[in-house]
Amino acid sequence: MDRAVELAVVHDAEAAAALAAAELVRAARAGLHIALSGGSTPRRAYELAAAAEPDWSHATVWWSDERAVPPDDRRSNYLLAEEALLSRLCRPPAAVHRIRGELGAAAAAAELDAALQGVELGLVLLGLGGDGHTASLFPGKASVVERERLAIAAEPGLEPWVERVTLTVPAHCAARRVVFLTLGAAKAEAALRAFGGPPDPATPASLVRSRTGITLAILDDAAARLLRY
């Protein structure tokens, strides 16, 4: 077992979402820089976080990755967070650094890379794909080996087949707290590789560990079934 990862295993998806929401609430109340994830997994956590703490006025919000689409596109990670979290707050974050995918992946990545210089992310919330990817760090893609920049344009690794922008491995590892939210039996094998084995570029999530703080994996029973804990 990789001792650099703390495991929090709960019975079901709702309990896992509640734990992830609590992480978001603590970070928002502390006024931290928070990087959100996309995909369908965090939606419930966002809803619960907004209900538990509707005042995010001291926090700053970023995204770990985005598709090269406008913010009103249904594929947009920003739109997910806007609907499930930001629009439900009575006091919005002090700043919202949306990745401007409509500029194109290269331009949006350059803008994000410049904006992140000198920023310490207090919390990064991440998901885990069945292939072991996290953010838009896909197995076999150039994004996995980038070590100089904080954000880059990334090739799509699965549908929808659109270019993406992603924080790099070093950018994620610089966060004080890295939290993975992983749900369902379909993610069990990926969870074993990501959280139960050595770092391996074939499983990009296994490369993402906070260098100076805590890495926490929140899983439901189904996702954790192959792990020893």
C-alpha positions in Angstrom: 0.0 0.0 0.0 1.2 3.5 -0.8 1.5 5.1 2.6 1.5 8.6 1.0 -2.3 8.2 0.4 -4.8 8.2 3.2 -7.9 6.2 2.4 -11.4 7.1 3.6 -13.8 4.3 2.7 -17.5 4.8 3.2 -20.5 2.7 2.4 -22.0 4.5 -0.5 -21.8 7.4 -3.0 -23.8 9.8 -0.8 -21.5 9.3 2.2 -18.5 9.8 -0.1 -20.0 13.0 -1.5 -20.6 14.2 2.0 -16.9 13.7 2.9 -15.8 15.5 -0.2 -18.2 18.3 0.5 -16.7 18.7 4.0 -13.3 19.1 2.4 -14.6 21.8 0.2 -16.3 23.6 3.0 -13.2 23.6 5.2 -11.1 25.0 2.4 -13.7 27.7 1.6 -14.0 28.8 5.2 -10.2 29.0 5.4 -10.1 31.2 2.3 -7.9 28.9 0.3 -7.3 28.6 -3.4 -9.5 25.6 -4.5 -9.2 23.7 -7.8 -12.4 21.9 -8.8 -12.8 18.8 -11.0 -15.2 18.0 -13.8 -17.1 14.9 -14.8 -20.3 13.7 -13.2 -18.8 12.3 -9.9 -18.4 15.6 -8.0 -21.8 17.0 -8.7 -23.4 15.8 -5.5 -20.4 17.0 -3.4 -20.8 20.4 -4.9 -24.5 20.6 -4.0 -23.8 19.5 -0.5 -20.9 21.9 -0.1 -23.1 24.9 -1.2 -25.8 23.9 1.2 -23.4 23.5 4.1 -21.5 26.7 3.4 -23.2 29.3 1.1 -20.5 31.9 1.9 -17.4 31.4 -0.3 -16.4 35.0 -0.3 -12.9 34.4 1.1 -12.0 31.5 -1.3 -10.6 31.6 -4.8 -11.8 28.9 -7.3 -9.8 27.3 -10.1 -10.3 24.2 -12.2 -7.9 21.2 -12.6 -8.9 20.8 -16.2 -11.4 21.9 -18.8 -12.5 21.1 -22.3 -11.8 23.6 -25.1 -15.5 24.6 -25.3 -17.4 27.7 -24.3 -18.7 28.0 -20.7 -22.3 27.3 -21.7 -21.4 24.1 -23.5 -22.8 21.0 -21.8 -19.4 19.5 -21.9 -17.9 22.3 -19.8 -16.5 21.5 -16.4 -17.1 25.1 -15.5 -20.8 24.8 -16.3 -21.1 21.7 -14.0 -19.6 23.7 -11.1 -21.7 26.8 -11.9 -24.9 24.8 -11.8 -24.2 22.6 -8.8 -22.1 24.9 -6.6 -21.5 28.5 -7.7 -25.0 29.5 -8.5 -26.2 28.2 -5.1 -23.9 30.4 -3.0 -25.3 33.5 -1.4 -21.8 35.0 -1.4 -19.6 34.0 -4.4 -15.9 33.3 -4.2 -13.5 36.3 -4.1 -12.3 35.3 -7.6 -13.3 32.6 -10.1 -10.5 31.7 -12.5 -12.5 29.9 -15.2 -10.4 28.2 -17.9 -11.4 30.0 -21.0 -11.7 27.0 -23.3 -13.3 29.1 -26.0 -9.9 30.6 -26.7 -8.6 27.2 -27.9 -6.6 24.8 -25.8 -3.2 26.3 -26.4 -4.2 29.9 -25.6 -6.3 28.9 -22.6 -3.5 26.8 -21.2 -1.0 29.7 -21.6 -3.3 32.0 -19.8 -3.9 29.6 -16.9 -0.2 28.8 -16.6 0.6 32.5 -16.3 -2.2 33.1 -13.8 -1.0 30.2 -11.5 2.5 31.6 -11.1 3.1 32.2 -7.4 -0.3 30.7 -6.4 -0.5 28.0 -3.7 -3.4 25.7 -4.2 -4.8 24.8 -0.8 -7.1 22.0 -2.1 -7.4 20.1 -5.4 -10.4 17.9 -5.8 -9.9 15.2 -8.4 -11.7 12.2 -9.9 -10.3 8.9 -11.2 -11.1 7.4 -14.6 -11.4 3.7 -15.3 -8.1 3.9 -17.3 -6.3 5.5 -14.3 -6.4 9.1 -15.6 -7.1 12.1 -13.5 -7.9 15.7 -14.6 -6.8 15.5 -18.3 -3.7 13.5 -17.6 -4.3 10.4 -19.8 -2.1 7.3 -20.1 0.4 7.5 -22.9 -0.2 11.2 -23.6 2.4 14.0 -23.4 0.6 15.7 -20.6 1.7 12.9 -18.2 5.5 13.7 -18.7 5.3 17.5 -18.6 7.3 18.7 -15.7 8.1 22.4 -16.4 4.7 24.1 -16.9 1.8 24.3 -14.5 -0.9 24.1 -17.2 -0.8 22.8 -20.7 -3.0 21.9 -23.7 -3.8 18.2 -23.6 -4.9 15.7 -26.2 -8.3 14.0 -25.5 -8.0 10.6 -24.0 -11.6 9.6 -24.2 -15.0 11.0 -25.3 -15.9 13.7 -25.9 -13.0 14.0 -28.4 -12.2 17.7 -27.9 -8.9 19.2 -26.9 -8.4 20.0 -23.3 -6.5 22.1 -20.8 -5.1 20.5 -17.7 -3.0 21.2 -14.7 0.2 19.2 -14.9 1.5 16.7 -12.4 3.8 19.2 -10.7 0.9 21.7 -10.4 -1.2 19.1 -8.7 1.6 17.9 -6.4 2.2 21.4 -5.2 -1.2 21.6 -3.6 -1.4 21.4 0.1 -4.2 18.9 0.1 -5.1 16.6 -2.8 -8.4 14.8 -2.6 -9.6 12.1 -4.9 -13.3 11.2 -5.1 -13.8 7.7 -6.5 -17.1 5.8 -6.8 -18.4 2.6 -8.1 -17.2 -1.0 -8.9 -16.1 0.1 -12.4 -13.3 2.1 -10.8 -12.1 -0.6 -8.5 -9.2 -1.8 -10.6 -8.1 1.7 -11.4 -8.3 2.5 -7.7 -6.0 -0.4 -6.9 -3.4 0.9 -9.4 -3.8 4.5 -8.3 -3.8 4.1 -4.5 -2.5 0.6 -3.9 0.6 0.4 -6.0 3.8 2.3 -6.9 3.8 5.4 -9.1 3.3 4.4 -12.7 2.8 6.7 -15.8 0.4 4.1 -17.1 -1.9 5.1 -14.2 -1.4 8.9 -14.1 -3.4 9.3 -10.9 -0.7 7.3 -9.1 1.8 10.2 -9.9 -0.3 12.8 -8.1 0.6 13.1 -4.5 0.9 16.3 -2.4 4.6 17.0 -1.8 4.0 19.1 1.4 0.6 18.1 2.7 -2.0 15.3 2.5 -3.3 13.1 -0.3 -6.7 11.7 0.6 -8.6 9.1 -1.5 -12.4 9.0 -0.7 -14.0 5.8 -2.0 -17.2 4.0 -1.6 -17.2 0.3 -0.7 -17.5 -0.7 -4.4 -14.6 1.3 -5.6 -12.4 0.1 -2.7 -13.2 -3.6 -2.9 -9.7 -4.5 -4.2 -7.8 -2.4 -1.8 -6.5 -3.4 1.6 -7.3 -0.9 4.3 
